Amino acid sequence: MIPITAIDVQDAEPLVSSVLRSGLIAQGPMVERFEESFAHAAGVPHAIAVNSGTTALVASLEVLGLRPGDEVVTSPFTFVATLNAILEAGATARFADIGDADYCLCPEAAAAAVGPRTTALMPVHLYGQPADVHRLGALATSRGLALVEDAAQALGATVDGRPVGSFGLGCFSLYATKNVTTAEGGVITTEDDQLAERLRVLRNQGMRQRYQYEVAGHNYRMTDVHAAVGLPQLGRLAQLIDSRQRNAETLSKGLTGIPGLRLPAVVDGRTHVWHQYTVLLDDDAAVDRDELAARLGEAGVGTGIYYPRLVFDYDCYRDHPGVPRVSPEDFPVARSVARRALSLPVHPKLTADDLDEIVAAVRGVLGG
Ligand SMILES: *Cc1c(COP(=O)(O)O)cnc(C)c1O
C-alpha cells in the first residue's frame, strides 16, 4: 500500500537523545534553538513555539484581545481545529465561502460576511496553498480587523515571495502528519515585537518573571524533547518542499486529460507546498469520489478525504452559541468541493515507481 502520509523523523535520534541525557526535558534551550531556526525558515523575526497548532490559534486570538461575542470570519472548509480555536477563545465564528481555484477563504465573500462585531479574519492556507492574503490583508486594514493566518498546513509557502505567516499572526501546526513535525506542537509567527513578547507571557501561565503573573495565562509550552524531534527537519525544509513540489508536478503531468478529473491549481504569484495533492471529481467522471477512493484503495493507493463535510456540519455545533445558523444554500463552492475532493499521496517518501503506480491506478479507474 502506498500510504497517504509518511512520517520521517529518524534523523532526530541523536538530538532527542542528547536532550534526554541532559535532564532538561521541558521548555528550555532546545525550544529556543527551534524557535530561531523556525523564524529563519519562515522568514519572520519572531517565532513562539507552543504545544499545538490549535493553541497557536487560540493564543493569537487571545493576544489580540478578542472579547465574548466578537466575530472571526473564516472558511467553512477546513480542519475542525480552526473552528474549535475560535470557540475556545470565546469568540463567535462567521463563515464565508471559498474560492473555486484555491479552496481558501474568498476575499469578496469575506468582505460580505464582515459585520459590526467582526474583529478578525482567519483565512486557512489549505493543503499548503496560500489564501489571497493581499486582498484579505487589504480588507482587514480597511475595516480595522486583525489578520490571523491558519498556516497549519503551509510552512514555507509564499505569496509574491513573501512567506505565509508574515502577513498577520501566523499559526503553524507541527502535528505528526504535517510537512514538518514535532509529534505534537505549534508555532506562532509575527513581525510585531510587542505581540511576540505578550505571546511568550501568555504561553507560560501569564508569567514574565517567576511568580510574577501579568495576565491569566496558559500552559502552552513546547518541550525540549519535541523541539529536538523537529529541529533537523527545519534544516532540510527546502528539500522537503522541493520534493513535494516535484511529486505534485509529476502527478499533474501524469493525470492531465482524464475526463471528469480536475487537477489542483497553483495560483499565479503563490507557491504551493503541497501538504495535500487534492483532485476534484466532476459529476461527469466515470465514478464518484467515494468510489474512486475505494477502488484506489483496492489497487494499493492510499487516499484521504479532507474534508468530507463543512466544519460546522455536525450535531455538536448545531445549537452552539458561537456557531451561526446557516442555510443549505450557503457556501455553494465549499459544499461542492467537500463532496468532490480526494487527496492522493504527494509526500517526500514516494519513489518514481510509486508516482507511476498512482497515476496508472487513477487512469485505471477513470479511463482516459
Ligand atoms: C492541523 C491543523 C490545525 C491544528 O493543528 P494541531 O497541531 O493538530 O492542533 C489547525 N488548522 C488546520 C487547517 C490544520 O490542518
The ligand as an SDF file (V2000), in Angstrom:
LIG
                    3D

 15 15  0  0  0  0  0  0  0  0999 V2000
   -3.5600   20.5700   11.7970 C   0  0  0  0  0  0  0  0  0  0  0  0
   -4.3990   21.7770   11.6690 C   0  0  0  0  0  0  0  0  0  0  0  0
   -4.7130   22.5830   12.7760 C   0  0  0  0  0  0  0  0  0  0  0  0
   -4.4320   22.2050   14.1860 C   0  0  0  0  0  0  0  0  0  0  0  0
   -3.1600   21.8470   14.4960 O   0  0  0  0  0  0  0  0  0  0  0  0
   -2.8780   20.8410   15.7100 P   0  0  0  0  0  0  0  0  0  0  0  0
   -1.3980   20.8920   15.8220 O   0  0  0  0  0  0  0  0  0  0  0  0
   -3.3900   19.4950   15.2960 O   0  0  0  0  0  0  0  0  0  0  0  0
   -3.5550   21.3550   16.9160 O   0  0  0  0  0  0  0  0  0  0  0  0
   -5.4190   23.7590   12.5460 C   0  0  0  0  0  0  0  0  0  0  0  0
   -5.8250   24.1080   11.3180 N   0  0  0  0  0  0  0  0  0  0  0  0
   -5.5650   23.3490   10.2410 C   0  0  0  0  0  0  0  0  0  0  0  0
   -6.0400   23.8040    8.8960 C   0  0  0  0  0  0  0  0  0  0  0  0
   -4.8560   22.1450   10.3790 C   0  0  0  0  0  0  0  0  0  0  0  0
   -4.6220   21.3900    9.3060 O   0  0  0  0  0  0  0  0  0  0  0  0
  1  2  1  0
  2  3  1  0
  2 14  2  0
  3  4  1  0
  3 10  2  0
  4  5  1  0
  5  6  1  0
  6  7  2  0
  6  8  1  0
  6  9  1  0
 10 11  1  0
 11 12  2  0
 12 13  1  0
 12 14  1  0
 14 15  1  0
M  END
$$$$
